[in-house]
Amino acid sequence: MQKHPEKLLVGELSFAWLLLALAGGVAMLAYRIAGFSGISSPGAFPLGISAILLLSAGCILVGALRKQSADACDWLDATRQFCRQHFPRRILVQFHRCSCGNYGIRRCYAP
């Protein structure tokens, strides 16, 4: 059986880079708490957790970089594909009915 290579989902690479940047920000804030002077210092636990977060974000980014590129040819096509996949019309119509229409939240979610 031949295994098909996974395709990169629209927005997956951007999300991976954003996750890595936010993990770096968390690491910087964790270092600002008390620095790292020893394993029992007040900043050791936040630094350890931020190191795990950075490692996880790096693994996710490497995994995303190894996948085949998405079928989108430019950013506008990628945006359209992203919106079609994550915001289908039935969800948007239901959200509009509940938030902007004459129906209250109770009416939309009540059986």
N, CA, C and O of each residue as an XYZ file, in Angstrom:
444
protein
N       0.838     -1.176      0.000
C       0.000      0.000      0.000
C       0.889      1.247      0.000
O       1.795      1.377      0.823
N       0.620      2.138     -0.914
C       1.429      3.343     -1.031
C       0.857      4.433     -0.128
O      -0.349      4.680     -0.113
N       1.727      5.064      0.607
C       1.302      6.106      1.525
C       1.380      7.456      0.806
O       2.424      7.819      0.266
N       0.272      8.191      0.805
C       0.240      9.497      0.153
C       0.796     10.557      1.093
O       0.443     10.581      2.272
N       1.662     11.435      0.588
C       2.194     12.494      1.457
C       1.092     13.482      1.839
O       0.202     13.790      1.047
N       1.180     13.955      3.051
C       0.168     14.897      3.533
C       0.360     16.249      2.880
O       1.484     16.687      2.636
N      -0.761     16.908      2.598
C      -0.715     18.266      2.055
C      -0.837     19.261      3.195
O      -1.490     19.003      4.206
N      -0.208     20.376      3.011
C      -0.256     21.451      3.986
C      -1.625     22.112      3.926
O      -2.075     22.500      2.847
N      -2.285     22.245      5.048
C      -3.574     22.914      5.082
C      -3.373     24.416      4.951
O      -2.321     24.949      5.301
N      -4.380     25.076      4.450
C      -4.306     26.527      4.281
C      -4.222     27.180      5.660
O      -5.086     26.943      6.504
N      -3.216     27.979      5.897
C      -3.026     28.667      7.171
C      -2.217     27.884      8.187
O      -1.922     28.403      9.263
N      -1.852     26.657      7.876
C      -1.132     25.829      8.840
C       0.280     26.340      9.094
O       0.739     26.356     10.236
N       0.961     26.752      8.049
C       2.327     27.246      8.205
C       2.342     28.580      8.955
O       3.216     28.816      9.789
N       1.379     29.448      8.660
C       1.291     30.729      9.382
C       1.019     30.489     10.861
O       1.588     31.158     11.724
N       0.142     29.525     11.144
C      -0.164     29.208     12.530
C       1.059     28.672     13.256
O       1.284     28.998     14.422
N       1.854     27.847     12.570
C       3.055     27.287     13.192
C       4.066     28.387     13.520
O       4.662     28.381     14.596
N       4.258     29.330     12.594
C       5.177     30.449     12.862
C       4.655     31.326     14.004
O       5.426     31.762     14.858
N       3.343     31.582     14.015
C       2.752     32.382     15.087
C       2.913     31.685     16.440
O       3.211     32.328     17.447
N       2.713     30.374     16.451
C       2.883     29.605     17.680
C       4.322     29.684     18.187
O       4.552     29.811     19.390
N       5.285     29.610     17.277
C       6.688     29.707     17.669
C       7.008     31.105     18.208
O       7.743     31.237     19.187
N       6.465     32.137     17.580
C       6.701     33.504     18.057
C       6.090     33.715     19.445
O       6.715     34.324     20.314
N       4.883     33.218     19.648
C       4.251     33.362     20.962
C       4.977     32.549     22.028
O       5.063     32.973     23.180
N       5.496     31.389     21.651
C       6.278     30.590     22.598
C       7.556     31.330     22.984
O       7.983     31.275     24.137
N       8.165     32.018     22.024
C       9.341     32.836     22.335
C       9.002     33.974     23.286
O       9.783     34.298     24.180
N       7.832     34.582     23.090
C       7.379     35.636     24.001
C       7.142     35.113     25.404
O       7.477     35.778     26.384
N       6.567     33.929     25.503
C       6.351     33.314     26.815
C       7.687     33.016     27.486
O       7.841     33.214     28.692
N       8.655     32.541     26.700
C       9.984     32.259     27.265
C      10.644     33.538     27.770
O      11.280     33.540     28.824
N      10.489     34.626     27.017
C      11.073     35.896     27.448
C      10.422     36.385     28.743
O      11.107     36.846     29.655
N       9.098     36.279     28.813
C       8.409     36.694     30.036
C       8.753     35.791     31.215
O       8.853     36.260     32.348
N       8.932     34.510     30.954
C       9.307     33.586     32.029
C      10.700     33.917     32.552
O      10.947     33.804     33.753
N      11.609     34.321     31.678
C      12.953     34.690     32.122
C      12.919     35.979     32.934
O      13.711     36.149     33.861
N      12.000     36.898     32.590
C      11.901     38.161     33.320
C      11.375     37.982     34.744
O      11.578     38.852     35.591
N      10.710     36.875     35.011
C      10.157     36.661     36.356
C      11.276     36.671     37.387
O      11.230     37.447     38.341
N      12.264     35.834     37.209
C      13.362     35.815     38.172
C      14.658     35.324     37.550
O      15.634     35.086     38.262
N      14.682     35.172     36.243
C      15.888     34.653     35.613
C      16.043     33.176     35.937
O      15.098     32.515     36.368
N      17.233     32.678     35.725
C      17.499     31.279     36.051
C      18.824     31.202     36.776
O      19.888     31.209     36.157
N      18.751     31.130     38.093
C      19.980     31.032     38.870
C      20.190     29.630     39.430
O      21.291     29.293     39.867
N      19.161     28.831     39.419
C      19.270     27.464     39.922
C      17.972     26.712     39.684
O      16.952     27.294     39.313
N      18.035     25.406     39.906
C      16.870     24.577     39.653
C      15.739     24.863     40.640
O      14.576     24.590     40.341
N      16.065     25.403     41.801
C      15.027     25.703     42.793
C      14.691     27.190     42.855
O      14.035     27.635     43.797
N      15.128     27.953     41.875
C      14.817     29.387     41.858
C      13.367     29.596     41.419
O      12.776     28.708     40.804
N      12.789     30.759     41.729
C      11.386     31.001     41.394
C      11.100     30.979     39.890
O       9.963     30.720     39.493
N      12.073     31.235     39.068
C      11.836     31.268     37.633
C      12.084     29.952     36.929
O      11.941     29.878     35.709
N      12.452     28.905     37.660
C      12.795     27.626     37.023
C      11.573     26.943     36.411
O      11.651     26.439     35.291
N      10.454     26.919     37.121
C       9.276     26.242     36.604
C       8.724     26.930     35.356
O       8.461     26.248     34.365
N       8.534     28.269     35.363
C       8.060     28.913     34.132
C       9.032     28.751     32.961
O       8.605     28.618     31.814
N      10.330     28.761     33.246
C      11.304     28.560     32.170
C      11.239     27.132     31.630
O      11.381     26.923     30.425
N      11.031     26.170     32.485
C      10.903     24.787     32.031
C       9.667     24.589     31.163
O       9.724     23.920     30.131
N       8.564     25.166     31.581
C       7.328     25.059     30.805
C       7.472     25.791     29.475
O       6.996     25.305     28.450
N       8.120     26.948     29.478
C       8.307     27.674     28.211
C       9.272     26.933     27.290
O       9.145     27.018     26.068
N      10.228     26.214     27.856
C      11.126     25.410     27.014
C      10.350     24.275     26.347
O      10.580     23.968     25.177
N       9.435     23.655     27.087
C       8.585     22.615     26.499
C       7.709     23.200     25.401
O       7.519     22.578     24.356
N       7.174     24.396     25.635
C       6.341     25.066     24.634
C       7.142     25.407     23.382
O       6.656     25.228     22.265
N       8.366     25.895     23.564
C       9.224     26.200     22.416
C       9.579     24.940     21.632
O       9.581     24.953     20.401
N       9.875     23.866     22.335
C      10.199     22.607     21.675
C       9.001     22.067     20.896
O       9.150     21.584     19.774
N       7.827     22.151     21.490
C       6.613     21.689     20.812
C       6.314     22.531     19.573
O       5.975     21.994     18.518
N       6.438     23.843     19.702
C       6.194     24.727     18.563
C       7.207     24.473     17.455
O       6.861     24.518     16.274
N       8.448     24.208     17.826
C       9.467     23.887     16.823
C       9.169     22.585     16.100
O       9.357     22.492     14.887
N       8.705     21.575     16.837
C       8.340     20.295     16.204
C       7.159     20.463     15.263
O       7.136     19.869     14.185
N       6.178     21.266     15.657
C       5.020     21.518     14.798
C       5.450     22.251     13.531
O       4.970     21.939     12.441
N       6.355     23.224     13.667
C       6.841     23.962     12.507
C       7.629     23.062     11.566
O       7.456     23.142     10.350
N       8.481     22.217     12.100
C       9.258     21.294     11.257
C       8.325     20.337     10.533
O       8.522     20.048      9.352
N       7.308     19.844     11.237
C       6.334     18.961     10.598
C       5.571     19.659      9.476
O       5.286     19.059      8.440
N       5.245     20.931      9.693
C       4.531     21.686      8.658
C       5.428     21.973      7.468
O       4.960     21.977      6.330
N       6.701     22.211      7.710
C       7.623     22.492      6.609
C       7.891     21.259      5.753
O       8.256     21.390      4.585
N       7.718     20.065      6.316
C       7.965     18.838      5.568
C       6.805     18.434      4.668
O       6.980     17.596      3.783
N       5.634     19.008      4.873
C       4.472     18.651      4.076
C       4.531     19.319      2.703
O       5.238     20.307      2.506
N       3.773     18.757      1.760
C       3.667     19.385      0.445
C       2.871     20.668      0.568
O       2.019     20.796      1.447
N       3.149     21.621     -0.314
C       2.478     22.912     -0.222
C       0.995     22.781     -0.549
O       0.564     21.823     -1.192
N       0.233     23.756     -0.096
C      -1.212     23.759     -0.314
C      -1.518     24.032     -1.783
O      -0.646     24.439     -2.551
N      -2.771     23.799     -2.154
C      -3.183     23.985     -3.541
C      -3.433     25.444     -3.893
O      -3.721     25.748     -5.051
N      -3.334     26.347     -2.937
C      -3.594     27.762     -3.204
C      -2.436     28.359     -3.990
O      -1.269     28.079     -3.714
N      -2.781     29.199     -4.988
C      -1.722     29.793     -5.812
C      -1.292     31.168     -5.313
O      -0.152     31.564     -5.555
N      -2.153     31.907     -4.633
C      -1.760     33.202     -4.075
C      -2.500     33.415     -2.756
O      -3.280     32.562     -2.333
N      -2.256     34.541     -2.114
C      -2.819     34.763     -0.782
C      -4.329     34.920     -0.815
O      -5.008     34.532      0.136
N      -4.876     35.489     -1.905
C      -6.322     35.665     -2.000
C      -7.026     34.309     -2.122
O      -8.059     34.076     -1.493
N      -6.462     33.435     -2.925
C      -7.010     32.083     -3.058
C      -6.898     31.321     -1.739
O      -7.812     30.588     -1.363
N      -5.783     31.494     -1.042
C      -5.600     30.838      0.261
C      -6.620     31.355      1.280
O      -7.153     30.577      2.071
N      -6.894     32.661      1.262
C      -7.882     33.237      2.179
C      -9.271     32.699      1.883
O     -10.027     32.382      2.801
N      -9.607     32.595      0.607
C     -10.914     32.048      0.241
C     -11.052     30.592      0.684
O     -12.095     30.195      1.204
N     -10.004     29.800      0.479
C     -10.046     28.405      0.905
C     -10.177     28.299      2.423
O     -10.930     27.469      2.931
N      -9.446     29.137      3.135
C      -9.503     29.134      4.598
C     -10.911     29.463      5.079
O     -11.442     28.791      5.963
N     -11.507     30.490      4.502
C     -12.862     30.883      4.912
C     -13.877     29.810      4.565
O     -14.800     29.566      5.343
N     -13.730     29.156      3.403
C     -14.642     28.088      3.024
C     -14.530     26.898      3.967
O     -15.539     26.273      4.294
N     -13.319     26.578      4.406
C     -13.127     25.423      5.279
C     -13.559     25.688      6.716
O     -14.131     24.811      7.363
N     -13.292     26.882      7.215
C     -13.500     27.145      8.641
C     -14.764     27.923      8.965
O     -15.207     27.928     10.113
N     -15.347     28.577      7.978
C     -16.571     29.355      8.204
C     -17.616     29.012      7.155
O     -17.909     29.837      6.289
N     -18.188     27.807      7.212
C     -19.212     27.459      6.225
C     -20.443     28.351      6.375
O     -20.686     28.911      7.444
N     -21.204     28.478      5.314
C     -22.350     29.397      5.320
C     -23.369     29.043      6.400
O     -23.942     29.939      7.021
N     -23.599     27.765      6.631
C     -24.616     27.402      7.625
C     -24.230     27.871      9.020
O     -25.102     28.214      9.818
N     -22.938     27.891      9.325
C     -22.475     28.394     10.621
C     -22.660     29.904     10.690
O     -23.123     30.430     11.701
N     -22.303     30.595      9.623
C     -22.433     32.048      9.612
C     -23.890     32.479      9.682
O     -24.213     33.454     10.360
N     -24.779     31.762      8.986
C     -26.201     32.102      9.026
C     -26.747     31.885     10.428
O     -27.482     32.731     10.937
N     -26.406     30.776     11.061
C     -26.876     30.508     12.422
C     -26.340     31.556     13.396
O     -27.069     32.022     14.272
N     -25.072     31.926     13.244
C     -24.483     32.945     14.118
C     -25.201     34.279     13.926
O     -25.484     34.978     14.899
N     -25.492     34.631     12.686
C     -26.182     35.890     12.406
C     -27.589     35.875     12.997
O     -28.036     36.872     13.563
N     -28.290     34.745     12.866
C     -29.635     34.647     13.422
C     -29.629     34.830     14.928
O     -30.509     35.487     15.485
N     -28.645     34.252     15.580
C     -28.611     34.303     17.045
C     -28.134     35.646     17.574
O     -28.593     36.095     18.624
N     -27.227     36.287     16.867
C     -26.647     37.504     17.412
C     -27.321     38.776     16.911
O     -27.409     39.753     17.656
N     -27.794     38.788     15.683
C     -28.309     40.029     15.108
C     -29.804     40.003     14.822
O     -30.421     41.057     14.667
N     -30.382     38.833     14.752
C     -31.791     38.729     14.394
C     -32.705     39.020     15.559
O     -32.257     39.436     16.628
N     -33.979     38.801     15.349
C     -34.969     39.016     16.399
C     -35.039     37.855     17.367
O     -35.785     37.902     18.346
N     -34.276     36.822     17.104
C     -34.273     35.655     17.978
C     -33.242     35.848     19.067
O     -32.134     36.315     18.804
N     -33.596     35.496     20.276
C     -32.642     35.570     21.372
C     -31.784     34.322     21.415
O     -32.042     33.366     20.684
N     -30.786     34.319     22.248
C     -29.908     33.167     22.387
C     -30.723     31.952     22.840
O     -30.486     30.836     22.378
N     -31.672     32.168     23.736
C     -32.483     31.070     24.244
C     -33.259     30.408     23.109
O     -33.391     29.184     23.080
N     -33.763     31.191     22.196
C     -34.550     30.647     21.071
C     -33.659     29.826     20.147
O     -34.096     28.793     19.640
N     -32.416     30.261     19.914
C     -31.544     29.553     18.980
C     -31.067     28.219     19.525
O     -30.918     27.260     18.768
N     -30.832     28.145     20.797
C     -30.255     26.942     21.364
C     -31.244     26.079     22.131
O     -30.892     24.993     22.593
N     -32.461     26.543     22.269
C     -33.469     25.746     22.954
C     -33.983     24.661     22.013
O     -34.087     24.891     20.808
N     -34.306     23.480     22.547
C     -34.796     22.387     21.673
C     -36.163     22.667     21.103
O     -36.701     21.848     20.358
